[in-house]
């Protein structure tokens, strides 16, 4: 109590010792009834109540009205606590947002109409500070010194072989530097390209690559690996005006930096499908993770839904539980075939909806669904990530290939896209049909020029440096672009995934899971039927088949006459063996009078024999 009000305490006590009434709410002294003030048996009041009423200083100063409840007799009054200093409130963990069930919640639109609250209204995008900060370890002085030294060695090395050139430009990327040389008049480009090994010897550098000529330039590019490679951090590309300005393009993702240091992005919606191949240690998994993380950093589950197939059970398992997933990560190759079959059915259903609403594609349907009066629900993009295609092709080659080819041919207009990765870019994994329908490719370091040709239809990937060094060939470009892929660590992925899980809980679609189970059973039953009827003819129809394959794999070519001579067979049986080998993917099709090309290496055939046993 304030000093002015302290003298009123005896009055209040006296009132309630003699009146059995409800607590009196007193705002001012004038509100007290005169007949309610009396004395107690213990003695008279120490002052006259009239004096108290008449004294103006006893009236509290005007302040914000408050109701003071007077305690009853027998109740102990708690002493007033002194105000405590307010400590800063600790940061609260992000609460999982959920759209209320039952009647849909609504919000007021800009035009004053009421609209249902969607998942995008309550979803929070991950902040950039969840990613590791950028760290640079190369100084400009070291860069200038290395460029000057290599430029001089290049020109001198070519002069020693009688090739006159002039240095016209240098472009330094994170992993390689391109020296642009202009040949003297009369010098053939083939003379320079034939000296690639000698140039590498003079520079004491492995992995020298020549691009002759550079597109849109009258110069030859000699790409030399840097002594110290720069790491392109994922945050370095995400935290840029270019990426922030592309938030409307939900499927535009970052890849890395090109040979001039410029940021390289890829729009999955325009690709419309992507094939990624590279050996162990080439950076394939990091490349796939950077694409997934780019989508998660800018897209809500209303915008993009994901299906992930991970036969190795280690690459995508950390993404389990995010709301972008339609179903949990698929690890069983048989169920993966069922998931792809479901995707084909979903694509066909979307086309039926397009036809029924007189729209041509995914974008037109969503523009129509944006009108509240249309009664339509907006569609989400669906991106299907497959980590290891080789495992799926071994488990269900026919069903997997058929589903992938159908999706690759038709799914773009339905807003569905494929991102397929493999570390075995061989012809029996990346078949001709799959390659023909997936125009955009990324080749990381591969073991041989033959593997590079399977991916890019050209050599060059066998000379890459690994750790994210790639050749990126999007649809529409005649030649691949050399890119240093960005690095996203497992910890960064964990931080972003945990943030998303805390922001919004995953709710898998049980109908899709049941449909995938049904499709899986259909795939398994069809395979059992084939194996019972004619599926075994390829393996057991002739006891000389394995011997014939051993011969053609060792020889490198295949013809009916050579099999006749080597195995001492008649023409009919030898021709039948060649047909069986073509069905198995061991040899290629007939090319006139030329011997058939052998498509399977010794190592692949040895692996196939072990699997059959």
C-alpha positions as CSV (number, residue, x, y, z in Angstrom):
1,X,0.0,0.0,0.0
2,X,1.1,3.6,-0.6
3,X,1.7,6.0,2.3
4,X,-1.6,7.8,1.6
5,X,-3.6,4.6,1.8
6,X,-1.9,3.2,4.9
7,X,-4.2,5.1,7.3
8,X,-7.3,3.4,5.7
9,X,-6.3,-0.1,6.9
10,X,-7.9,0.3,10.4
11,X,-11.1,1.5,8.8
12,X,-11.3,-1.5,6.5
13,X,-10.5,-3.9,9.3
14,X,-13.2,-2.3,11.5
15,X,-15.8,-2.6,8.7
16,X,-15.3,-6.3,8.2
17,X,-15.1,-7.3,11.8
18,X,-18.7,-6.2,12.3
19,X,-20.3,-6.8,8.9
20,X,-20.8,-10.3,7.5
21,X,-21.0,-9.2,3.9
22,X,-19.3,-9.9,0.6
23,X,-15.9,-8.2,0.2
24,X,-16.4,-4.5,-0.5
25,X,-14.8,-3.1,-3.6
26,X,-13.4,0.3,-2.7
27,X,-12.2,2.7,-5.3
28,X,-12.3,5.9,-3.2
29,X,-12.8,6.8,0.4
30,X,-16.0,8.7,-0.5
31,X,-17.6,5.4,-1.6
32,X,-17.7,4.2,2.1
33,X,-21.3,4.3,3.7
34,X,-21.2,6.6,6.7
35,X,-23.4,4.3,8.9
36,X,-21.0,1.4,8.3
37,X,-18.1,3.0,10.2
38,X,-18.2,2.2,13.9
39,X,-15.8,1.5,16.7
40,X,-14.7,-1.9,18.1
41,X,-14.8,-3.2,21.7
42,X,-11.1,-2.7,21.9
43,X,-11.3,1.0,21.8
44,X,-12.1,4.0,19.7
45,X,-10.4,4.7,16.4
46,X,-7.3,6.8,16.8
47,X,-8.8,9.5,14.6
48,X,-12.2,10.9,13.6
49,X,-13.6,9.4,10.4
50,X,-15.0,12.7,9.4
51,X,-11.6,14.3,9.6
52,X,-10.3,11.6,7.3
53,X,-13.0,12.2,4.7
54,X,-12.6,15.9,4.8
55,X,-8.9,15.8,4.4
56,X,-8.1,16.1,0.7
57,X,-4.6,14.7,1.1
58,X,-6.1,11.3,2.1
59,X,-7.7,10.9,-1.3
60,X,-5.5,8.9,-3.6
61,X,-4.0,10.7,-6.5
62,X,-5.7,10.0,-9.8
63,X,-4.4,6.9,-11.4
64,X,-5.6,4.0,-13.4
65,X,-8.6,2.5,-11.6
66,X,-8.0,-0.8,-10.0
67,X,-10.3,-3.1,-8.0
68,X,-8.9,-4.0,-4.6
69,X,-10.6,-6.9,-3.0
70,X,-10.8,-6.6,0.8
71,X,-10.0,-9.9,2.6
72,X,-12.6,-11.4,5.0
73,X,-11.9,-11.7,8.7
74,X,-9.7,-14.7,9.4
75,X,-8.0,-14.7,6.1
76,X,-4.3,-14.0,6.1
77,X,-3.2,-11.3,3.8
78,X,0.0,-12.0,1.8
79,X,2.5,-9.1,1.9
80,X,3.0,-7.4,-1.3
81,X,6.1,-8.6,-3.1
82,X,8.6,-6.3,-4.4
83,X,8.8,-6.2,-8.2
84,X,11.4,-8.5,-9.5
85,X,13.7,-7.6,-12.4
86,X,12.6,-9.1,-15.6
87,X,15.1,-11.5,-17.1
88,X,15.3,-12.0,-20.8
89,X,13.0,-14.8,-21.8
90,X,15.0,-17.8,-23.2
91,X,14.5,-18.7,-26.8
92,X,11.7,-21.2,-27.2
93,X,12.1,-24.2,-29.4
94,X,10.2,-24.2,-32.6
95,X,6.8,-25.8,-32.1
96,X,5.5,-28.3,-34.6
97,X,2.9,-26.5,-36.7
98,X,-0.2,-28.4,-37.6
99,X,-3.2,-27.4,-39.7
100,X,-6.3,-27.7,-37.3
101,X,-8.5,-30.7,-38.0
102,X,-12.2,-30.4,-38.4
103,X,-13.5,-27.2,-40.0
104,X,-10.8,-25.6,-42.0
105,X,-9.3,-22.5,-40.6
106,X,-9.6,-19.4,-42.7
107,X,-7.6,-16.2,-43.4
108,X,-8.6,-12.9,-45.0
109,X,-7.2,-12.4,-48.4
110,X,-6.1,-9.1,-49.9
111,X,-9.4,-8.6,-51.6
112,X,-11.3,-9.1,-48.3
113,X,-12.6,-12.6,-49.1
114,X,-12.0,-15.5,-46.7
115,X,-9.7,-18.3,-47.8
116,X,-8.7,-21.6,-46.2
117,X,-5.4,-21.6,-44.4
118,X,-3.0,-23.9,-46.3
119,X,0.2,-25.6,-45.2
120,X,2.3,-22.9,-46.8
121,X,0.8,-20.3,-44.4
122,X,2.1,-22.1,-41.3
123,X,5.3,-23.6,-42.7
124,X,8.7,-21.9,-41.9
125,X,11.5,-22.2,-44.4
126,X,14.9,-23.1,-42.9
127,X,17.2,-20.1,-42.2
128,X,20.6,-19.8,-43.9
129,X,22.4,-19.7,-40.5
130,X,21.8,-23.4,-40.1
131,X,24.6,-23.9,-42.7
132,X,28.3,-23.8,-42.2
133,X,30.1,-20.4,-42.8
134,X,32.2,-20.0,-45.8
135,X,36.0,-20.5,-45.4
136,X,38.6,-19.6,-47.9
137,X,42.2,-20.9,-47.8
138,X,43.8,-19.5,-51.1
139,X,45.3,-16.0,-51.3
140,X,45.2,-13.9,-54.3
141,X,49.0,-13.7,-54.4
142,X,49.2,-17.5,-54.6
143,X,46.7,-17.5,-57.4
144,X,48.6,-14.9,-59.5
145,X,51.9,-16.7,-59.0
146,X,50.5,-20.0,-60.2
147,X,48.8,-18.5,-63.2
148,X,51.9,-16.7,-64.3
149,X,54.1,-19.8,-63.9
150,X,51.7,-22.2,-65.8
151,X,51.1,-19.6,-68.6
152,X,54.8,-19.4,-69.3
153,X,55.3,-23.2,-69.2
154,X,52.3,-23.8,-71.6
155,X,53.6,-21.5,-74.3
156,X,57.1,-22.8,-74.0
157,X,56.0,-26.4,-74.1
158,X,54.0,-25.9,-77.3
159,X,56.8,-23.9,-78.9
160,X,59.2,-26.8,-78.2
161,X,56.9,-29.0,-80.5
162,X,56.8,-26.3,-83.2
163,X,53.3,-25.0,-82.3
164,X,53.2,-21.2,-82.1
165,X,50.4,-19.9,-79.9
166,X,49.5,-16.7,-78.0
167,X,47.9,-16.5,-74.6
168,X,44.7,-14.5,-74.9
169,X,42.9,-15.1,-71.6
170,X,42.8,-17.0,-68.3
171,X,39.7,-18.1,-66.4
172,X,40.3,-19.5,-62.9
173,X,37.7,-21.8,-61.4
174,X,37.6,-23.4,-58.0
175,X,39.3,-26.6,-59.1
176,X,40.8,-25.9,-62.6
177,X,42.2,-23.0,-64.5
178,X,41.5,-22.6,-68.2
179,X,44.3,-21.0,-70.3
180,X,43.0,-19.7,-73.6
181,X,45.5,-20.0,-76.3
182,X,45.1,-18.6,-79.9
183,X,47.1,-20.7,-82.5
184,X,49.2,-18.9,-85.1
185,X,47.7,-18.8,-88.6
186,X,48.1,-22.2,-90.3
187,X,48.3,-24.2,-87.1
188,X,45.8,-27.1,-87.0
189,X,43.9,-27.7,-83.8
190,X,44.6,-31.4,-84.0
191,X,48.3,-30.7,-83.4
192,X,47.5,-29.1,-80.1
193,X,45.0,-31.8,-79.0
194,X,47.5,-34.5,-79.8
195,X,50.0,-33.0,-77.3
196,X,47.8,-33.3,-74.2
197,X,50.1,-35.9,-72.5
198,X,53.2,-33.9,-73.3
199,X,51.6,-30.7,-71.8
200,X,50.7,-32.7,-68.6
201,X,54.3,-33.9,-68.4
202,X,55.7,-30.3,-68.7
203,X,53.3,-28.9,-66.1
204,X,53.8,-31.9,-63.8
205,X,50.0,-32.1,-63.5
206,X,47.5,-35.0,-64.0
207,X,44.1,-34.5,-65.5
208,X,44.9,-31.9,-68.2
209,X,42.0,-31.5,-70.5
210,X,41.8,-29.7,-73.8
211,X,38.7,-28.0,-75.1
212,X,39.2,-27.2,-78.8
213,X,37.8,-24.8,-79.7
214,X,36.1,-22.9,-76.9
215,X,32.5,-22.3,-77.8
216,X,32.0,-18.8,-79.3
217,X,35.7,-18.0,-79.1
218,X,38.6,-18.3,-81.6
219,X,40.8,-20.0,-79.0
220,X,41.8,-23.4,-77.6
221,X,41.2,-24.0,-73.9
222,X,43.7,-26.0,-71.9
223,X,42.3,-26.9,-68.5
224,X,44.9,-27.4,-65.8
225,X,44.1,-28.5,-62.2
226,X,44.8,-26.0,-59.5
227,X,47.6,-26.8,-57.0
228,X,45.2,-25.9,-54.2
229,X,41.5,-26.4,-54.9
230,X,38.8,-24.1,-53.5
231,X,35.9,-25.7,-51.7
232,X,32.6,-24.3,-53.0
233,X,30.4,-24.2,-49.9
234,X,26.7,-24.8,-50.2
235,X,26.0,-21.6,-48.1
236,X,28.1,-19.6,-50.5
237,X,25.6,-20.3,-53.3
238,X,22.4,-20.3,-51.2
239,X,23.1,-16.9,-49.5
240,X,23.2,-14.9,-52.8
241,X,20.8,-12.5,-54.5
242,X,20.6,-14.9,-57.4
243,X,19.2,-17.7,-55.3
244,X,17.0,-15.5,-53.2
245,X,15.6,-14.0,-56.4
246,X,14.6,-17.5,-57.7
247,X,12.2,-18.4,-54.9
248,X,9.3,-18.4,-57.3
249,X,11.1,-21.1,-59.2
250,X,10.6,-23.9,-56.7
251,X,12.7,-26.5,-58.6
252,X,15.7,-24.3,-59.5
253,X,18.6,-25.7,-57.5
254,X,22.3,-24.9,-57.1
255,X,25.1,-27.1,-58.6
256,X,28.3,-25.3,-58.1
257,X,30.6,-22.9,-59.9
258,X,31.9,-23.0,-63.5
259,X,35.4,-22.6,-64.7
260,X,35.1,-18.8,-64.5
261,X,33.8,-18.8,-60.9
262,X,30.2,-18.0,-61.8
263,X,27.3,-19.8,-60.0
264,X,25.7,-22.6,-61.9
265,X,22.1,-23.6,-61.3
266,X,19.8,-26.2,-62.8
267,X,16.0,-25.9,-63.1
268,X,14.6,-29.4,-62.8
269,X,11.3,-28.2,-64.2
270,X,13.0,-27.4,-67.5
271,X,15.5,-30.3,-67.7
272,X,12.9,-32.1,-67.1
273,X,14.8,-35.2,-65.9
274,X,18.4,-35.7,-64.7
275,X,20.9,-38.5,-64.9
276,X,23.9,-38.4,-62.6
277,X,26.7,-40.9,-62.8
278,X,30.1,-41.3,-61.2
279,X,32.4,-43.8,-59.4
280,X,32.9,-44.0,-55.7
281,X,34.6,-40.9,-54.4
282,X,33.5,-38.7,-57.3
283,X,31.0,-36.7,-55.3
284,X,27.8,-38.2,-56.6
285,X,26.0,-38.4,-53.3
286,X,27.0,-34.9,-52.3
287,X,25.7,-33.6,-55.7
288,X,22.3,-35.3,-55.1
289,X,22.2,-34.0,-51.5
290,X,22.9,-30.4,-52.8
291,X,19.9,-30.7,-55.1
292,X,17.6,-32.0,-52.4
293,X,18.8,-29.3,-49.9
294,X,18.2,-26.6,-52.5
295,X,14.6,-27.7,-52.8
296,X,14.1,-27.9,-49.0
297,X,15.6,-24.4,-48.5
298,X,13.0,-22.7,-50.8
299,X,10.0,-24.9,-51.1
300,X,7.1,-25.9,-48.8
301,X,5.5,-29.3,-48.8
302,X,2.6,-27.7,-50.7
303,X,5.0,-26.7,-53.5
304,X,7.1,-29.9,-53.9
305,X,6.6,-33.5,-52.7
306,X,9.4,-36.0,-52.8
307,X,9.8,-39.8,-53.3
308,X,13.2,-41.2,-52.4
309,X,14.5,-44.6,-53.4
310,X,17.6,-45.7,-51.5
311,X,18.5,-49.4,-52.1
312,X,21.8,-48.9,-50.2
313,X,19.9,-47.7,-47.1
314,X,22.5,-45.1,-46.1
315,X,22.1,-42.1,-48.5
316,X,18.5,-40.8,-48.0
317,X,17.6,-42.3,-44.6
318,X,18.3,-39.0,-42.8
319,X,15.4,-37.3,-44.7
320,X,12.8,-39.7,-43.2
321,X,10.2,-37.7,-41.3
322,X,10.3,-34.4,-43.3
323,X,6.8,-33.3,-44.5
324,X,7.9,-33.1,-48.1
325,X,8.0,-36.9,-48.4
326,X,4.9,-38.6,-49.8
327,X,6.0,-41.9,-48.3
328,X,8.9,-43.1,-46.1
329,X,12.2,-43.6,-47.9
330,X,11.9,-46.8,-50.0
331,X,14.8,-49.2,-49.5
332,X,13.5,-52.4,-50.9
333,X,14.2,-52.7,-54.7
334,X,11.0,-54.6,-55.2
335,X,8.9,-51.9,-53.5
336,X,10.9,-49.3,-55.6
337,X,9.4,-50.9,-58.7
338,X,6.0,-50.6,-57.1
339,X,6.6,-46.9,-56.2
340,X,7.5,-46.2,-59.8
341,X,4.4,-48.0,-61.0
342,X,2.3,-45.8,-58.7
343,X,4.1,-42.7,-60.1
344,X,3.0,-43.8,-63.6
345,X,-0.6,-44.1,-62.5
346,X,-0.5,-40.7,-60.7
347,X,0.8,-39.2,-64.0
348,X,-2.1,-40.7,-65.9
349,X,-4.6,-39.5,-63.4
350,X,-3.2,-36.0,-63.6
351,X,-3.6,-36.0,-67.4
352,X,-7.2,-37.0,-67.0
353,X,-7.7,-34.0,-64.7
354,X,-6.0,-31.8,-67.2
355,X,-8.3,-33.1,-70.0
356,X,-11.4,-32.7,-67.8
357,X,-10.6,-29.0,-67.0
358,X,-9.4,-28.1,-70.5
359,X,-5.8,-27.2,-69.5
360,X,-2.6,-28.4,-71.1
361,X,-0.2,-28.9,-68.3
362,X,0.7,-28.6,-64.6
363,X,1.1,-24.8,-64.7
364,X,-2.2,-24.2,-66.4
365,X,-4.1,-26.4,-63.9
366,X,-2.6,-24.6,-60.9
367,X,-3.5,-21.2,-62.4
368,X,-7.1,-22.5,-62.7
369,X,-7.0,-23.9,-59.2
370,X,-5.9,-20.5,-57.8
371,X,-9.4,-19.2,-58.4
372,X,-11.4,-20.0,-55.2
373,X,-14.6,-20.5,-57.2
374,X,-13.1,-23.3,-59.3
375,X,-13.3,-25.9,-56.5
376,X,-9.9,-27.4,-57.5
377,X,-7.0,-28.2,-55.3
378,X,-3.5,-27.0,-56.3
379,X,-1.1,-29.7,-57.4
380,X,2.4,-30.1,-56.0
381,X,5.5,-30.9,-58.0
382,X,6.6,-34.5,-57.5
383,X,10.4,-35.2,-57.7
384,X,11.5,-38.8,-57.6
385,X,15.1,-39.4,-56.4
386,X,16.7,-42.7,-57.1
387,X,20.2,-43.2,-55.6
388,X,21.4,-46.4,-57.2
389,X,19.7,-47.4,-60.4
390,X,21.9,-50.5,-60.8
391,X,20.3,-52.2,-57.8
392,X,16.9,-51.6,-59.2
393,X,17.8,-52.9,-62.6
394,X,19.2,-56.1,-61.1
395,X,16.0,-56.7,-59.0
396,X,13.3,-55.8,-61.6
397,X,14.9,-54.7,-64.9
398,X,11.9,-54.9,-67.1
399,X,9.4,-53.2,-64.8
400,X,11.8,-50.5,-63.6
401,X,12.9,-49.7,-67.2
402,X,9.3,-49.5,-68.4
403,X,8.2,-47.2,-65.6
404,X,11.3,-44.9,-65.9
405,X,10.8,-44.6,-69.7
406,X,7.1,-43.8,-69.4
407,X,7.8,-41.2,-66.8
408,X,10.6,-39.7,-68.7
409,X,8.5,-39.5,-71.9
410,X,5.3,-38.0,-70.4
411,X,5.7,-36.8,-66.8
412,X,7.1,-33.3,-67.5
413,X,3.8,-31.7,-68.3
414,X,2.2,-33.4,-65.2
415,X,4.8,-31.7,-62.9
416,X,6.7,-34.9,-62.2
417,X,10.4,-35.3,-62.6
418,X,13.2,-37.9,-62.2
419,X,16.6,-37.5,-60.7
420,X,18.5,-40.8,-61.2
421,X,22.0,-41.5,-59.9
422,X,24.2,-44.5,-60.4
423,X,27.9,-45.4,-59.9
424,X,27.8,-48.0,-62.7
425,X,27.1,-46.2,-66.0
426,X,27.1,-49.3,-68.1
427,X,24.8,-50.2,-71.0
428,X,22.9,-52.8,-69.0
429,X,22.1,-50.2,-66.3
430,X,21.7,-47.0,-68.3
431,X,19.9,-48.6,-71.3
432,X,19.4,-46.9,-74.6
433,X,15.8,-46.2,-73.9
434,X,16.5,-44.6,-70.5
435,X,19.3,-42.5,-71.9
436,X,17.3,-41.4,-74.9
437,X,14.5,-40.0,-72.7
438,X,16.7,-38.3,-70.1
439,X,18.4,-35.5,-72.0
440,X,20.1,-33.7,-69.0
441,X,23.2,-35.5,-67.6
442,X,25.9,-34.9,-65.0
443,X,29.0,-37.0,-65.4
444,X,31.4,-37.0,-62.5
445,X,34.7,-38.9,-62.5
446,X,34.3,-42.3,-64.1
447,X,36.8,-45.2,-64.6
448,X,37.0,-45.3,-68.4
449,X,36.2,-43.4,-71.6
450,X,33.6,-46.0,-72.4
451,X,31.7,-45.1,-69.2
452,X,32.0,-41.4,-70.2
453,X,30.5,-42.2,-73.6
454,X,27.5,-44.0,-72.0
455,X,26.6,-40.9,-70.0
456,X,27.6,-38.0,-72.3
457,X,28.0,-39.7,-75.7
458,X,31.5,-38.3,-75.5
459,X,34.8,-38.8,-73.6
460,X,36.2,-36.5,-71.0
461,X,34.7,-37.6,-67.7
462,X,37.5,-40.1,-67.2
463,X,39.9,-37.1,-66.8
464,X,37.9,-35.4,-64.1
465,X,39.5,-34.9,-60.6
466,X,36.8,-36.3,-58.3
467,X,35.4,-34.6,-55.2
468,X,32.6,-32.8,-57.1
469,X,34.5,-32.1,-60.4
470,X,31.8,-32.7,-63.0
471,X,30.7,-32.2,-66.6
472,X,27.2,-30.8,-66.7
473,X,25.3,-31.2,-70.0
474,X,21.7,-29.7,-69.7
475,X,19.2,-30.1,-72.4
476,X,19.9,-27.8,-75.4
477,X,23.7,-27.4,-74.9
478,X,25.9,-29.0,-77.6
479,X,28.8,-29.5,-75.2
480,X,29.1,-30.2,-71.5
481,X,30.1,-27.4,-69.1
482,X,32.8,-28.1,-66.5
483,X,31.5,-27.4,-63.0
484,X,32.9,-27.7,-59.5
485,X,30.0,-29.0,-57.4
486,X,29.2,-27.4,-54.1
487,X,29.9,-29.2,-50.8
488,X,27.1,-29.8,-48.3
489,X,28.2,-31.8,-45.2
490,X,26.1,-34.4,-43.3
491,X,25.9,-32.1,-40.3
492,X,24.4,-29.3,-42.5
493,X,21.8,-31.8,-43.8
494,X,21.0,-32.9,-40.2
495,X,20.6,-29.3,-39.0
496,X,18.2,-28.4,-41.8
497,X,16.2,-31.7,-41.5
498,X,15.8,-31.3,-37.7
499,X,14.6,-27.7,-38.2
500,X,12.0,-28.9,-40.7
501,X,10.9,-31.7,-38.5
502,X,10.4,-29.3,-35.6
503,X,8.5,-26.9,-37.8
504,X,6.1,-29.4,-39.3
505,X,5.5,-33.1,-38.7
506,X,5.4,-35.5,-41.6
507,X,2.0,-37.1,-42.4
508,X,2.5,-39.8,-45.0
509,X,-0.3,-40.7,-47.3
510,X,-1.6,-44.1,-46.3
511,X,-3.5,-44.5,-49.6
512,X,-0.2,-44.1,-51.6
513,X,1.5,-46.6,-49.3
514,X,-1.3,-49.2,-49.8
515,X,-1.3,-48.6,-53.6
516,X,2.5,-49.1,-53.7
517,X,2.1,-52.4,-51.8
518,X,-0.5,-53.5,-54.3
519,X,1.7,-52.5,-57.3
520,X,4.6,-54.3,-55.7
521,X,2.6,-57.5,-55.4
522,X,1.6,-57.1,-59.1
523,X,5.2,-56.7,-60.1
524,X,6.3,-59.7,-58.1
525,X,3.5,-61.9,-59.5
526,X,4.3,-60.9,-63.1
527,X,7.9,-61.7,-62.6
528,X,7.0,-65.1,-61.1
529,X,4.8,-65.8,-64.1
530,X,7.6,-64.9,-66.6
531,X,10.2,-67.0,-64.8
532,X,7.8,-70.0,-64.8
533,X,7.1,-69.7,-68.6
534,X,9.9,-68.4,-70.7
535,X,12.0,-66.3,-68.3
536,X,14.4,-69.3,-67.8
537,X,15.0,-69.9,-71.5
538,X,17.7,-67.2,-71.6
539,X,19.9,-68.8,-68.9
540,X,19.3,-72.6,-69.4
541,X,18.4,-73.2,-73.0
542,X,22.0,-74.1,-74.0
543,X,24.8,-75.5,-71.8
544,X,27.3,-73.8,-74.1
545,X,26.0,-70.3,-73.4
546,X,28.4,-69.4,-70.6
547,X,31.3,-70.7,-72.6
548,X,30.2,-68.5,-75.6
549,X,29.9,-65.4,-73.4
550,X,33.4,-66.0,-71.9
551,X,34.7,-66.2,-75.5
552,X,33.1,-63.0,-76.8
553,X,33.9,-61.0,-73.7
554,X,37.6,-62.0,-74.0
555,X,37.7,-61.4,-77.7
556,X,35.9,-58.0,-77.6
557,X,33.8,-58.8,-80.8
558,X,31.1,-61.2,-81.6
559,X,30.0,-62.9,-84.8
560,X,28.2,-66.1,-85.6
561,X,31.1,-67.4,-87.7
562,X,33.6,-66.9,-84.9
563,X,31.4,-68.8,-82.5
564,X,31.1,-71.6,-85.0
565,X,34.9,-71.9,-85.3
566,X,35.7,-71.6,-81.6
567,X,33.0,-73.7,-80.1
568,X,32.7,-76.1,-83.2
569,X,28.9,-75.5,-83.5
570,X,26.5,-75.5,-86.4
571,X,25.3,-72.2,-87.8
572,X,21.8,-72.4,-86.3
573,X,23.0,-73.1,-82.7
574,X,25.7,-70.4,-82.9
575,X,23.1,-67.8,-84.2
576,X,20.8,-68.8,-81.4
577,X,23.5,-68.2,-78.9
578,X,24.2,-64.7,-80.4
579,X,20.5,-63.9,-80.1
580,X,20.4,-64.9,-76.5
581,X,23.5,-62.8,-75.7
582,X,21.8,-59.8,-77.3
583,X,18.7,-60.3,-75.1
584,X,21.0,-60.5,-72.1
585,X,22.7,-57.2,-73.0
586,X,26.1,-58.9,-73.6
587,X,26.4,-57.8,-77.3
588,X,24.8,-55.1,-79.3
589,X,22.5,-55.3,-82.3
590,X,23.5,-56.4,-85.7
591,X,25.2,-53.7,-87.8
592,X,25.2,-55.0,-91.3
593,X,28.3,-57.1,-92.1
594,X,30.3,-55.8,-89.1
595,X,30.9,-57.9,-86.0
596,X,28.6,-57.1,-83.1
597,X,29.9,-54.8,-80.4
598,X,30.5,-56.4,-77.0
599,X,28.7,-54.3,-74.4
600,X,29.8,-56.1,-71.2
601,X,33.2,-56.0,-69.7
602,X,35.0,-59.0,-68.0
603,X,34.3,-57.6,-64.6
604,X,30.6,-57.2,-65.2
605,X,30.3,-60.7,-66.6
606,X,32.1,-62.1,-63.6
607,X,29.7,-60.3,-61.3
608,X,26.7,-61.6,-63.3
609,X,28.0,-65.2,-62.9
610,X,28.4,-64.8,-59.2
611,X,24.9,-63.5,-58.9
612,X,23.5,-66.4,-60.9
613,X,25.3,-68.9,-58.7
